[in-house]
């Protein structure tokens, strides 16, 4: 039986603004079915790296928080620390970055916490039956919360094709040890004939794994598989290890999500904001021009269905000419495969479906 995915566009009228439409979306889902009165509800977001502007604005998250409180839940807004060195690699810097981007107790109306402790070491191991893992390390406060509302900025991703709810909770909810395990098989390669030895990859490498000579050389022993070099290269001389890396990373990401789904059962709700659809992750200190117009908000209790529906909506849209898109400008074209031709985003959906986390078959219910 197809899963229901509720969708509302960003179109507004004098009788109904976007906040009211978001309320209706959450009521129809309903978000409150994922928690009971008095539950501690983790609202999982991405605060955005400093310099990035594509993350979900805090005023939308505040509306989700208010609705949870009205339904009897006790929400807190949270994310886990990053694997790479940046403005969110420890809780002090992370909370300062969150505040800079408008995510504070005052603006959100609830506490803001970092879910895996000061330096990413606070985690809970959850048993799963995966292809790659039998145990996964998940951020402590996300596991210990009674329920989760996963609020996701839907966008492109250099290793997963696109980043939706599966990525936000599966990868983003992993503790540092979990993130390292997800990325451990990825060591990007340099196409020497394309490399101009500009040094941008080395300057942006958080692991100091790249040396510049006649061309860039990546030390696979130091590489943490974050993908920063892929995004910053001006000549596309860096390719990901698709044959052994990106596919496994997607499957490992799904298996971390499986840990949350197993632990929380039916106590997770997923909301995808299909807006500012940037070509790469919000983990970078830039966002670039969106690849399609702002489309709307999709919500479901099924993470596979909500991501499949969100991706289909992006593909059905016309692409922006002044964006990272090269050929996939017409409605119906694969926007993310155009940007990352070596990355098959179907992997994450297929693996999640095989693991029983949801269904790619969905019914789109317009709100």
C-alpha positions as CSV (number, residue, x, y, z in Angstrom):
1,X,0.0,0.0,0.0
2,X,1.5,3.4,-1.0
3,X,2.5,5.7,1.9
4,X,0.8,9.1,2.1
5,X,2.9,12.1,1.5
6,X,1.2,15.4,2.2
7,X,2.3,18.4,0.2
8,X,1.6,22.2,0.2
9,X,3.1,24.7,-2.2
10,X,4.5,28.1,-1.2
11,X,1.7,29.9,-2.9
12,X,-0.2,32.1,-0.5
13,X,-3.4,34.1,-0.4
14,X,-4.8,36.8,1.9
15,X,-7.0,34.1,3.4
16,X,-4.2,31.6,4.0
17,X,-0.5,32.3,4.5
18,X,2.4,29.8,4.6
19,X,2.3,29.4,8.3
20,X,-1.3,28.4,8.2
21,X,-0.6,26.0,5.4
22,X,2.2,24.5,7.4
23,X,-0.2,24.1,10.3
24,X,-2.7,22.3,8.1
25,X,0.1,20.1,6.7
26,X,1.2,19.0,10.2
27,X,-2.5,18.5,11.3
28,X,-3.2,16.2,8.3
29,X,0.0,14.1,8.8
30,X,-0.6,14.4,11.8
31,X,2.7,15.3,13.4
32,X,1.2,14.7,16.9
33,X,0.8,11.0,16.1
34,X,4.5,10.6,16.4
35,X,4.5,11.6,20.1
36,X,2.4,11.5,23.2
37,X,1.5,14.3,25.6
38,X,4.6,15.2,27.7
39,X,7.1,13.6,25.4
40,X,10.5,15.1,24.9
41,X,10.5,15.8,21.2
42,X,13.7,16.3,19.3
43,X,13.3,18.6,16.3
44,X,16.2,17.5,14.1
45,X,17.5,20.3,11.9
46,X,20.6,21.4,10.1
47,X,21.8,24.8,11.4
48,X,24.0,25.5,8.3
49,X,27.7,26.1,8.2
50,X,28.9,29.7,8.5
51,X,28.7,31.4,5.2
52,X,25.8,29.2,4.0
53,X,22.4,30.8,3.5
54,X,20.3,27.9,2.1
55,X,19.3,26.2,5.4
56,X,15.7,26.4,6.6
57,X,15.0,29.7,8.2
58,X,14.4,29.6,11.9
59,X,10.9,31.1,11.6
60,X,9.7,27.9,9.9
61,X,11.3,25.8,12.6
62,X,9.6,28.0,15.3
63,X,6.2,27.2,13.7
64,X,6.9,23.5,14.0
65,X,8.0,23.9,17.6
66,X,4.8,25.9,18.4
67,X,2.6,23.2,16.9
68,X,4.4,20.5,18.9
69,X,3.9,22.5,22.1
70,X,0.2,23.0,21.3
71,X,-0.1,19.2,20.9
72,X,1.4,18.6,24.4
73,X,5.0,17.8,23.4
74,X,8.1,19.3,25.0
75,X,10.3,20.1,22.0
76,X,14.0,20.9,21.8
77,X,15.8,21.8,18.5
78,X,19.0,19.9,17.9
79,X,21.7,18.7,15.5
80,X,24.9,16.6,16.0
81,X,28.5,17.8,15.6
82,X,30.3,17.4,12.2
83,X,33.1,15.0,11.3
84,X,35.1,17.7,9.5
85,X,36.7,20.8,11.1
86,X,34.5,23.8,10.7
87,X,32.1,26.0,12.6
88,X,30.1,23.0,13.9
89,X,32.7,20.5,14.9
90,X,32.2,21.0,18.7
91,X,29.2,22.1,20.7
92,X,30.5,25.6,21.6
93,X,31.2,26.6,18.0
94,X,28.1,24.8,16.8
95,X,25.8,26.7,19.2
96,X,27.4,30.0,18.3
97,X,26.9,29.2,14.6
98,X,23.2,28.2,15.3
99,X,22.7,31.5,17.1
100,X,24.3,33.5,14.3
101,X,21.8,31.8,11.9
102,X,18.8,32.7,14.1
103,X,18.4,29.4,16.1
104,X,18.2,30.5,19.8
105,X,15.8,29.8,22.7
106,X,14.3,33.2,22.2
107,X,13.6,32.8,18.5
108,X,12.5,29.2,18.6
109,X,10.6,29.2,22.0
110,X,12.4,26.1,23.2
111,X,15.9,24.9,24.2
112,X,18.6,24.4,21.6
113,X,20.9,21.4,22.2
114,X,23.8,19.6,20.5
115,X,22.8,16.0,20.5
116,X,26.2,14.2,20.7
117,X,28.0,16.2,23.5
118,X,30.8,18.6,23.5
119,X,33.1,16.9,21.0
120,X,30.8,14.3,19.4
121,X,31.5,11.6,21.9
122,X,28.1,11.2,23.4
123,X,26.4,8.4,21.6
124,X,24.2,5.3,22.0
125,X,24.9,2.1,20.1
126,X,21.8,0.5,18.6
127,X,21.7,-3.0,17.2
128,X,20.6,-3.4,13.6
129,X,20.7,-6.1,10.9
130,X,22.4,-4.2,8.1
131,X,24.6,-5.1,5.1
132,X,27.5,-3.1,6.6
133,X,26.7,-2.7,10.3
134,X,25.3,-4.8,13.2
135,X,25.6,-1.8,15.5
136,X,25.4,2.0,14.7
137,X,26.6,4.9,16.9
138,X,23.8,7.5,17.1
139,X,23.8,10.9,18.8
140,X,22.8,10.4,22.4
141,X,20.1,13.0,22.8
142,X,18.3,12.0,19.6
143,X,18.1,8.4,20.8
144,X,17.1,9.4,24.4
145,X,14.3,11.7,23.2
146,X,10.9,10.1,23.2
147,X,10.2,11.0,19.6
148,X,11.7,13.0,16.7
149,X,10.4,15.5,14.1
150,X,12.9,15.5,11.3
151,X,12.8,19.0,9.6
152,X,14.9,18.8,6.5
153,X,16.2,21.2,3.8
154,X,15.9,19.2,0.6
155,X,18.9,19.9,-1.7
156,X,21.6,18.3,-3.8
157,X,24.4,16.3,-2.2
158,X,27.8,15.4,-3.6
159,X,27.9,11.9,-2.3
160,X,24.2,10.9,-2.1
161,X,22.9,12.8,-5.2
162,X,20.3,14.5,-3.0
163,X,20.0,15.1,0.7
164,X,16.5,14.6,2.2
165,X,15.1,13.2,5.4
166,X,17.2,10.0,5.0
167,X,20.4,12.0,5.0
168,X,19.3,14.5,7.6
169,X,18.6,11.9,10.3
170,X,20.7,9.0,9.0
171,X,23.9,10.9,8.5
172,X,23.2,14.0,10.5
173,X,22.0,12.0,13.5
174,X,25.1,9.9,13.7
175,X,27.6,10.7,16.4
176,X,31.2,11.4,15.2
177,X,32.1,7.8,15.3
178,X,29.1,7.0,13.2
179,X,29.9,9.7,10.6
180,X,33.4,8.4,10.3
181,X,32.2,4.8,9.8
182,X,29.8,6.1,7.0
183,X,32.6,7.9,5.2
184,X,35.4,5.4,5.7
185,X,35.4,3.9,2.3
186,X,35.5,7.1,0.4
187,X,38.8,8.5,-0.9
188,X,38.3,10.9,-3.9
189,X,40.6,10.6,-6.8
190,X,42.4,13.3,-8.9
191,X,42.2,13.4,-12.7
192,X,45.7,14.7,-13.3
193,X,44.9,15.9,-16.8
194,X,42.2,18.2,-15.5
195,X,44.1,19.4,-12.4
196,X,45.6,23.0,-12.6
197,X,47.3,22.7,-9.2
198,X,45.4,25.8,-8.0
199,X,45.4,24.5,-4.4
200,X,41.8,25.1,-3.6
201,X,41.2,21.5,-2.6
202,X,44.2,21.5,-0.2
203,X,43.1,24.8,1.3
204,X,39.6,23.4,2.0
205,X,40.7,19.9,3.2
206,X,39.9,19.6,6.9
207,X,42.2,16.6,7.3
208,X,45.3,18.1,5.6
209,X,45.2,15.1,3.3
210,X,46.1,16.8,0.0
211,X,49.5,17.8,-1.3
212,X,50.0,20.1,-4.3
213,X,52.8,19.4,-6.8
214,X,52.4,19.3,-10.6
215,X,48.9,18.2,-9.6
216,X,47.0,17.5,-6.4
217,X,47.6,14.2,-4.6
218,X,45.2,12.8,-2.0
219,X,46.6,10.7,0.9
220,X,43.9,8.0,1.4
221,X,45.2,7.3,4.9
222,X,44.4,10.8,6.0
223,X,41.3,11.4,3.9
224,X,38.0,11.3,6.0
225,X,35.8,11.2,2.9
226,X,34.0,14.5,3.6
227,X,33.8,15.5,-0.1
228,X,34.9,19.1,0.3
229,X,37.5,18.8,-2.5
230,X,34.9,17.6,-4.9
231,X,32.8,20.7,-4.4
232,X,35.5,23.4,-4.5
233,X,37.5,22.1,-7.5
234,X,37.0,24.6,-10.4
235,X,37.9,22.2,-13.2
236,X,36.0,19.1,-11.9
237,X,39.4,17.3,-11.6
238,X,38.2,15.5,-8.4
239,X,35.9,12.5,-8.7
240,X,34.4,10.6,-5.9
241,X,35.1,6.9,-5.4
242,X,31.7,5.9,-6.8
243,X,32.7,2.3,-7.5
244,X,33.7,1.6,-3.9
245,X,32.7,4.7,-1.9
246,X,29.6,6.7,-2.6
247,X,27.4,3.7,-3.0
248,X,28.5,2.3,0.3
249,X,28.2,5.6,2.0
250,X,24.6,5.9,1.0
251,X,23.9,2.4,2.3
252,X,25.7,3.1,5.5
253,X,23.7,6.3,5.9
254,X,20.5,4.3,5.5
255,X,21.6,1.8,8.1
256,X,22.1,4.6,10.6
257,X,18.6,5.8,9.9
258,X,17.5,2.2,10.5
259,X,18.9,2.5,14.0
260,X,16.6,5.4,14.7
261,X,13.6,3.8,13.1
262,X,14.1,0.6,15.1
263,X,14.6,2.5,18.4
264,X,11.7,4.9,17.8
265,X,9.4,2.6,15.8
266,X,6.5,4.9,14.7
267,X,7.6,7.9,16.7
268,X,9.3,9.9,13.9
269,X,7.7,12.4,11.6
270,X,9.5,13.8,8.5
271,X,9.1,17.3,6.9
272,X,11.0,18.2,3.7
273,X,11.2,21.9,2.8
274,X,11.8,22.0,-0.9
275,X,13.2,25.5,-1.1
276,X,16.5,27.1,-1.8
277,X,17.4,23.8,-3.5
278,X,21.1,24.3,-3.6
279,X,23.4,21.9,-5.6
280,X,25.4,20.8,-2.5
281,X,25.0,20.2,1.2
282,X,24.4,23.0,3.8
283,X,27.7,21.8,5.4
284,X,29.6,24.1,3.0
285,X,30.4,27.7,3.7
286,X,28.5,28.8,0.6
287,X,25.2,27.9,-1.0
288,X,25.2,28.9,-4.7
289,X,22.1,29.6,-6.8
290,X,19.1,27.3,-6.3
291,X,18.7,24.8,-9.2
292,X,14.8,25.0,-9.3
293,X,12.2,27.4,-7.9
294,X,10.9,27.0,-4.4
295,X,8.3,24.3,-4.6
296,X,6.7,23.6,-1.2
297,X,6.8,21.4,1.9
298,X,6.3,17.6,1.9
299,X,5.5,15.6,5.0
300,X,5.1,11.9,5.8
301,X,5.6,9.3,8.5
302,X,7.6,7.4,5.8
303,X,11.2,8.7,5.2
304,X,11.5,6.8,1.9
305,X,8.3,8.1,0.5
306,X,8.8,11.7,1.5
307,X,12.3,11.7,-0.2
308,X,11.0,9.9,-3.3
309,X,8.2,12.4,-3.6
310,X,10.4,15.4,-3.0
311,X,12.9,14.2,-5.6
312,X,10.1,13.7,-8.1
313,X,8.8,17.2,-7.5
314,X,12.3,18.6,-8.2
315,X,12.7,16.6,-11.4
316,X,9.2,17.7,-12.6
317,X,10.2,21.3,-12.2
318,X,12.0,23.4,-14.8
319,X,15.6,24.1,-13.9
320,X,17.2,27.5,-13.5
321,X,19.6,28.4,-16.4
322,X,21.9,30.4,-14.2
323,X,22.6,27.5,-11.8
324,X,24.9,24.5,-11.5
325,X,22.6,22.6,-13.9
326,X,24.2,22.0,-17.3
327,X,21.7,20.0,-19.4
328,X,18.8,19.1,-17.1
329,X,16.8,22.3,-17.5
330,X,13.5,20.8,-18.9
331,X,10.7,19.4,-16.6
332,X,11.1,15.7,-16.1
333,X,14.9,15.7,-16.3
334,X,17.2,14.3,-13.6
335,X,18.5,17.5,-11.9
336,X,20.8,15.8,-9.4
337,X,22.3,13.2,-11.8
338,X,23.1,16.2,-14.1
339,X,25.2,17.8,-11.3
340,X,26.7,14.5,-10.0
341,X,26.7,12.1,-13.0
342,X,28.6,9.4,-11.1
343,X,26.2,9.3,-8.2
344,X,23.1,7.2,-8.3
345,X,20.6,8.6,-5.8
346,X,18.4,5.5,-6.2
347,X,20.8,3.6,-4.0
348,X,19.6,5.3,-0.8
349,X,15.9,4.8,-1.6
350,X,16.4,1.2,-2.7
351,X,18.5,0.2,0.3
352,X,16.0,1.9,2.7
353,X,13.1,0.1,1.1
354,X,14.9,-3.3,1.3
355,X,15.6,-2.7,5.0
356,X,11.9,-2.1,5.6
357,X,12.2,1.6,6.5
358,X,9.5,2.7,4.0
359,X,8.2,2.5,0.5
360,X,9.1,4.3,-2.8
361,X,5.4,4.0,-3.6
362,X,3.5,7.0,-2.4
363,X,0.2,8.9,-2.7
364,X,0.7,12.6,-2.9
365,X,-2.0,14.4,-1.0
366,X,-2.3,18.1,-1.8
367,X,-3.0,20.5,1.0
